[in-house]
Amino acid sequence: MYEFGAGKSAIRTVFEETCALREQGRTDFWDFSIGNPYVPAPPKVNETIREVLGQYAPIDLHGYPPNNGWPATRAAVAKNLNERFSTNYSMGDVVMTGGCAGAITATICALTTAGEDIIVITPYFPEYRMYIQAWKCKCIEVPSEPETFQLDIDAIKKAITPCTRMVIVNTPNNPTGAVYSEESLRALGDVLREASKRYQKTIYLLSDEPYREICYDGAQNPWVADCYENTIVCYSWSKSLSLPGERVGYALVPPTVTNHSMVYDALLGAQRAVNTITNSLFTRVIERCVDLPAPVEEYERKRKIIYEGLKEIGYEVVRPQGAFYLWLKCLEEDDHSFCRRAAAEQHLFLVESTDFGCSGWARISYACSDETLSTSLPAFKRLFDSYGGYQW
């Protein structure tokens, strides 16, 4: 594990730089590194914290929960999904986890064997690579469509081999903001179904969905589990309710999954192995807050500020359909050099794209204050002018 600790992700490296600046009392910089929501949690969350503190015994809030989470919380999650997606899930399909990362890690641990392949779609959240390699699997990178960043179904099909055990999708996507179409997800389901039959094994689809509710311009994020029967859904309220530090999420094992009970029990075993058991108090809170909406209008406003501002300057940026990141084409081909120059000369802290599996881009998290976004634009203009526009 040394290499994982020593080789930090690009996101965390930049975030730790800005944390050090804050510790020094510095304010003359703009931090676009990490998806740490500036938008506060809904007032109902704080109200519910006070309610459960007064209504439950301390052992039921601060003690160990069941391995798969409190039954009432799992039932509330299943009910919420059934009402929103016309499904028929039960609490026996839900495993509460330590955030979405805990759900993903436990799923990979539970369902793979060392040496197997897991396909990821570039650009992708860099931590996938660590989650995969930690369990001695191989991370197979498959590019998305170059203009739209939608799934390239033919490329995925060509990448599947007898060693393939899983494909990971993330929609809305971090870092591009692409929302995968239902048509493409159903086509992916057809490919995985055919490959599973051909190789006489179950190939799983892991759907990483922490940004599920954050979609813009009328875009609808498909319910991925409807598109392929062997889908495991991983979710947290880190983004939709601004609770990343509380580490509360779940893995859903739909009843359509082959050998459902064995897969569910394997996830419980993985929970023990990697210690991704969830926060006891906050599962009680989520039980009562599961139906709260995400602050889409606030993120839509933030998107408008940074997207239109950068476009006006002359930057090439992808208009996100969801999540809260902007994918910006660097002014030079070397994304590391560009991001270092942005930080050194203009105090703009962006995340280079190489860690996301492609080059020449930078990620901007606009999960920050409106003031941070608007006051950064003159610095972006100075950076653009210093280059004289695009150099490639």
PAPAMI-360273 format. One record per residue (C-alpha): residue in three letters; x, y, z. Coordinates in steps of 0.05 Angstrom, whole numbers, plus 5000, padded with zeros to 4 digits. Last residue first. Layout:
  resn     u     v     w
   ALA     X     Y     Z
...
//
This chain:
  resn     u     v     w
   TRP  4962  5479  4401
   GLN  4985  5545  4431
   TYR  4917  5572  4450
   GLY  4912  5645  4468
   GLY  4970  5694  4474
   TYR  4998  5653  4531
   SER  5001  5711  4579
   ASP  4934  5735  4553
   PHE  4899  5670  4574
   LEU  4931  5673  4643
   ARG  4911  5746  4652
   LYS  4840  5728  4632
   PHE  4838  5669  4681
   ALA  4860  5718  4735
   PRO  4805  5767  4715
   LEU  4755  5709  4719
   SER  4774  5686  4789
   THR  4732  5740  4823
   SER  4668  5711  4793
   LEU  4680  5639  4813
   THR  4706  5652  4883
   GLU  4649  5700  4895
   ASP  4598  5649  4874
   SER  4626  5604  4928
   CYS  4654  5535  4912
   ALA  4627  5471  4881
   TYR  4653  5498  4815
   SER  4707  5444  4810
   ILE  4752  5459  4752
   ARG  4785  5401  4716
   ALA  4843  5412  4668
   TRP  4854  5384  4598
   GLY  4912  5366  4551
   SER  4921  5294  4570
   CYS  4877  5233  4585
   GLY  4868  5182  4640
   PHE  4840  5224  4696
   ASP  4910  5231  4727
   THR  4932  5263  4662
   SER  4877  5315  4668
   GLU  4911  5367  4712
   VAL  4871  5394  4771
   LEU  4864  5470  4777
   PHE  4891  5518  4829
   LEU  4891  5589  4803
   HIS  4943  5631  4840
   GLN  4956  5671  4777
   GLU  5030  5660  4762
   ALA  5048  5599  4803
   ALA  4980  5565  4803
   ALA  4964  5576  4729
   ARG  5036  5557  4711
   ARG  5031  5492  4749
   CYS  4964  5477  4715
   PHE  4992  5490  4646
   SER  5056  5450  4658
   HIS  5016  5390  4682
   ASP  4967  5396  4624
   ASP  5022  5394  4572
   GLU  4986  5411  4507
   GLU  4984  5486  4520
   LEU  4924  5531  4532
   CYS  4891  5474  4569
   LYS  4821  5451  4547
   LEU  4774  5460  4606
   TRP  4727  5408  4635
   LEU  4681  5443  4684
   TYR  4657  5405  4745
   PHE  4593  5407  4785
   ALA  4553  5344  4767
   GLY  4508  5348  4705
   GLN  4501  5369  4632
   PRO  4568  5403  4633
   ARG  4586  5452  4577
   VAL  4656  5431  4556
   VAL  4706  5487  4556
   GLU  4749  5520  4502
   TYR  4775  5585  4532
   GLY  4765  5651  4495
   ILE  4752  5702  4551
   GLU  4678  5699  4537
   LYS  4678  5623  4542
   LEU  4712  5628  4610
   GLY  4658  5675  4638
   GLU  4601  5636  4607
   TYR  4624  5571  4639
   ILE  4644  5602  4706
   ILE  4582  5643  4722
   LYS  4532  5597  4688
   ARG  4558  5535  4724
   LYS  4550  5571  4790
   ARG  4478  5587  4775
   GLU  4464  5515  4755
   TYR  4497  5493  4819
   GLU  4449  5535  4859
   GLU  4389  5512  4818
   VAL  4407  5438  4828
   PRO  4407  5442  4904
   ALA  4391  5367  4912
   PRO  4321  5348  4935
   LEU  4306  5317  5004
   ASP  4274  5248  5001
   VAL  4327  5212  5041
   CYS  4323  5261  5098
   ARG  4289  5219  5152
   GLU  4330  5155  5143
   ILE  4389  5199  5125
   VAL  4391  5224  5197
   ARG  4390  5154  5226
   THR  4445  5134  5177
   PHE  4481  5195  5201
   LEU  4486  5171  5273
   SER  4514  5103  5255
   ASN  4567  5124  5205
   THR  4576  5068  5154
   ILE  4614  5003  5152
   THR  4671  5009  5101
   ASN  4718  4966  5142
   VAL  4756  4934  5084
   ALA  4747  4862  5103
   ARG  4683  4870  5143
   GLN  4648  4909  5089
   ALA  4676  4858  5039
   GLY  4640  4803  5076
   LEU  4575  4842  5073
   LEU  4587  4853  4999
   ALA  4597  4778  4990
   ASP  4531  4767  5026
   TYR  4496  4810  4975
   VAL  4530  4774  4918
   MET  4511  4707  4946
   SER  4439  4729  4958
   HIS  4433  4756  4887
   ASN  4460  4696  4850
   THR  4453  4734  4784
   VAL  4431  4806  4797
   THR  4357  4817  4781
   PRO  4341  4827  4855
   PRO  4380  4893  4852
   VAL  4443  4897  4894
   LEU  4446  4969  4918
   ALA  4510  4996  4950
   TYR  4501  5052  5000
   GLY  4525  5119  5025
   VAL  4545  5155  5088
   ARG  4615  5183  5100
   GLU  4597  5245  5142
   GLY  4652  5287  5111
   PRO  4620  5288  5042
   LEU  4553  5314  5067
   SER  4531  5367  5017
   LEU  4460  5338  5008
   SER  4465  5317  4934
   LYS  4541  5316  4934
   SER  4562  5273  4994
   TRP  4494  5238  4997
   SER  4525  5173  4972
   TYR  4513  5122  4918
   CYS  4538  5057  4888
   VAL  4491  5017  4842
   ILE  4510  4945  4825
   THR  4486  4926  4756
   ASN  4476  4854  4734
   GLU  4408  4864  4702
   TYR  4429  4917  4652
   CYS  4392  4979  4628
   ASP  4342  4985  4686
   ALA  4401  4986  4735
   VAL  4425  5050  4701
   TRP  4365  5092  4721
   PRO  4377  5144  4667
   ASN  4400  5214  4687
   GLN  4350  5263  4659
   ALA  4373  5327  4625
   GLY  4323  5385  4631
   ASP  4376  5438  4622
   TYR  4416  5413  4682
   CYS  4429  5350  4722
   ILE  4450  5343  4795
   GLU  4406  5285  4820
   ARG  4453  5228  4803
   TYR  4517  5263  4824
   PRO  4538  5208  4873
   GLU  4522  5154  4821
   ASP  4578  5103  4809
   SER  4545  5048  4768
   LEU  4584  4983  4772
   LEU  4566  4938  4713
   TYR  4582  4865  4726
   ILE  4607  4812  4679
   THR  4578  4745  4700
   LYS  4613  4685  4670
   GLN  4604  4638  4612
   TYR  4652  4675  4566
   ARG  4602  4682  4509
   LYS  4542  4690  4554
   SER  4575  4744  4596
   ALA  4599  4778  4531
   GLU  4528  4779  4503
   ARG  4499  4809  4567
   LEU  4556  4859  4572
   VAL  4545  4883  4500
   ASP  4469  4887  4509
   GLY  4478  4926  4573
   LEU  4525  4974  4537
   ALA  4471  4985  4484
   ARG  4422  4999  4541
   LEU  4471  5049  4570
   SER  4480  5082  4502
   GLU  4406  5090  4490
   GLU  4394  5115  4561
   SER  4442  5172  4546
   TYR  4502  5184  4590
   VAL  4502  5251  4626
   ALA  4568  5286  4612
   GLY  4595  5332  4667
   THR  4666  5322  4642
   PRO  4702  5304  4707
   ASN  4665  5268  4739
   ASN  4607  5243  4697
   PRO  4533  5248  4710
   THR  4538  5189  4703
   ASN  4596  5146  4725
   VAL  4607  5079  4692
   ILE  4651  5022  4716
   VAL  4656  4957  4676
   MET  4669  4891  4711
   ARG  4698  4821  4706
   THR  4739  4822  4642
   CYS  4791  4767  4637
   PRO  4756  4730  4579
   THR  4763  4795  4541
   ILE  4724  4860  4535
   ALA  4764  4918  4504
   LYS  4732  4910  4435
   LYS  4662  4918  4464
   ILE  4683  4980  4502
   ALA  4710  5011  4439
   ASP  4647  4995  4400
   ILE  4603  5024  4456
   ASP  4640  5091  4458
   LEU  4603  5120  4518
   GLN  4590  5195  4515
   PHE  4647  5245  4522
   THR  4612  5287  4469
   GLU  4670  5306  4424
   PRO  4721  5251  4436
   GLU  4672  5193  4449
   SER  4697  5159  4512
   PRO  4765  5127  4516
   VAL  4774  5057  4545
   GLU  4823  5048  4603
   ILE  4834  4978  4631
   CYS  4851  4978  4705
   LYS  4879  4909  4722
   CYS  4860  4874  4787
   LYS  4905  4863  4846
   TRP  4852  4884  4897
   ALA  4888  4950  4912
   GLN  4896  4959  4836
   ILE  4821  4969  4826
   TYR  4809  5017  4883
   MET  4872  5055  4864
   ARG  4851  5062  4791
   TYR  4781  5082  4811
   GLU  4812  5138  4852
   PRO  4826  5176  4788
   PHE  4754  5193  4772
   TYR  4750  5179  4698
   PRO  4767  5210  4630
   THR  4767  5158  4604
   ILE  4717  5101  4614
   VAL  4739  5047  4662
   ILE  4743  4972  4648
   ILE  4759  4924  4704
   ASP  4804  4865  4686
   GLU  4817  4803  4729
   GLY  4886  4787  4757
   ALA  4863  4781  4830
   THR  4791  4759  4835
   THR  4731  4806  4832
   LEU  4662  4810  4862
   ALA  4669  4826  4936
   CYS  4731  4870  4936
   ILE  4706  4910  4876
   THR  4638  4919  4910
   ALA  4670  4938  4977
   THR  4714  4990  4944
   ILE  4656  5020  4905
   ALA  4609  5023  4966
   GLY  4664  5052  5010
   ALA  4679  5105  4958
   CYS  4604  5120  4955
   GLY  4604  5137  5029
   GLY  4620  5090  5087
   THR  4568  5039  5067
   MET  4495  5019  5077
   VAL  4479  4954  5041
   VAL  4412  4954  5005
   ASP  4377  4896  4969
   GLY  4348  4865  5033
   MET  4317  4933  5048
   SER  4270  4919  4990
   TYR  4270  4939  4917
   ASN  4210  4940  4871
   THR  4225  4993  4819
   SER  4184  5050  4791
   PHE  4245  5096  4789
   ARG  4228  5151  4838
   GLU  4179  5116  4885
   ASN  4218  5051  4885
   LEU  4284  5088  4898
   ASN  4256  5125  4958
   LYS  4224  5062  4986
   ALA  4290  5024  4980
   VAL  4328  5080  5016
   ALA  4275  5083  5072
   ALA  4279  5007  5081
   ARG  4354  5011  5087
   THR  4347  5065  5140
   ALA  4295  5025  5179
   PRO  4340  4963  5177
   TRP  4400  5000  5207
   GLY  4462  4987  5165
   ASN  4492  4927  5129
   ASN  4540  4907  5185
   PRO  4490  4925  5238
   PRO  4506  4992  5272
   TYR  4563  4998  5323
   GLY  4549  5050  5376
   HIS  4544  5125  5369
   LEU  4471  5135  5352
   ASP  4436  5073  5378
   ILE  4483  5067  5438
   PRO  4468  5140  5455
   ALA  4393  5125  5462
   TYR  4351  5156  5408
   GLN  4300  5213  5410
   GLY  4339  5275  5430
   LEU  4400  5263  5387
   VAL  4353  5241  5332
   GLU  4316  5308  5332
   ARG  4379  5351  5336
   ILE  4409  5315  5276
   THR  4342  5322  5241
   GLU  4342  5397  5248
   ASN  4412  5400  5220
   VAL  4391  5359  5160
   LYS  4326  5398  5150
   PRO  4367  5461  5142
   PRO  4393  5433  5076
   ALA  4469  5420  5075
   PRO  4509  5481  5057
   VAL  4531  5497  4986
   TYR  4607  5501  4990
   PRO  4608  5428  4967
   ASN  4677  5395  4969
   GLY  4688  5370  4899
   ILE  4763  5382  4902
   SER  4812  5427  4866
   PHE  4782  5493  4844
   ASP  4816  5535  4898
   TRP  4826  5608  4879
   PHE  4884  5646  4912
   ASP  4898  5709  4951
   THR  4868  5685  5017
   ARG  4930  5665  5055
   GLY  4926  5655  5130
   GLN  4984  5606  5131
   GLU  4935  5549  5146
   ARG  4895  5571  5085
   LEU  4957  5563  5042
   ALA  4969  5494  5069
   CYS  4897  5474  5052
   THR  4909  5500  4982
   GLU  4969  5455  4972
   GLU  4930  5397  5004
   PHE  4875  5406  4952
   VAL  4926  5406  4895
   THR  4956  5340  4918
   ARG  4887  5311  4934
   ILE  4862  5322  4863
   ALA  4926  5298  4830
   SER  4920  5233  4869
   LYS  4974  5217  4919
   GLY  5032  5171  4901
   ALA  5064  5161  4970
   GLY  5002  5132  5002
   PHE  4983  5089  4942
   GLU  5055  5067  4932
   TYR  5061  5046  5005
   MET  5000  5000  5000
//
